[in-house]
Each structure stands twice: as structure tokens, then as C-alpha cells.
């Protein structure tokens, strides 16, 4: 799992809401196609996450977005 933007090399930060994918302050997802991106806060480019690490995180994002689950903030 990468922790820096593939374009500008700045750290992508971390999140505590999607436990299955702890990288990235901003996430974007497409549940229909099974895609998850980490959006760089510096250059605003979208970094597609590795395939083997995204499935459970996409499902969690979909539940959170749909309102089926409350975010767990620490």
C-alpha cells in the first residue's frame, strides 16, 4: 500500500473512518466498478488504489455513504 501521491509525492495522510483502508484523508469510490481512489490534498489528483486492497474498503464506503452505518470517529 502506498502512502504518498504518485504524482506530487506528498503524503496522503491517514483516516480512522474506513478501517479497511487507513491511507488517505480524502477517498472517492465507485461501488459499481469496485474502484477506490485516494485524492491528494496538495495536487488534487486521484490515486487509484491497488486492487487487492480495495474491495472491503469500497463496501464500507458504500455503507457509510448510503447511511446504513454511522462513521466511527475516534
Secondary structure, DSSP 8 states (H G I E B T S, - for coil): ---B-TTT--B--B-SS-TT--B-SSEEEETTTTEEEEE-TTT--EEE--GGGTHHHHHHHHHHHHTSS-----
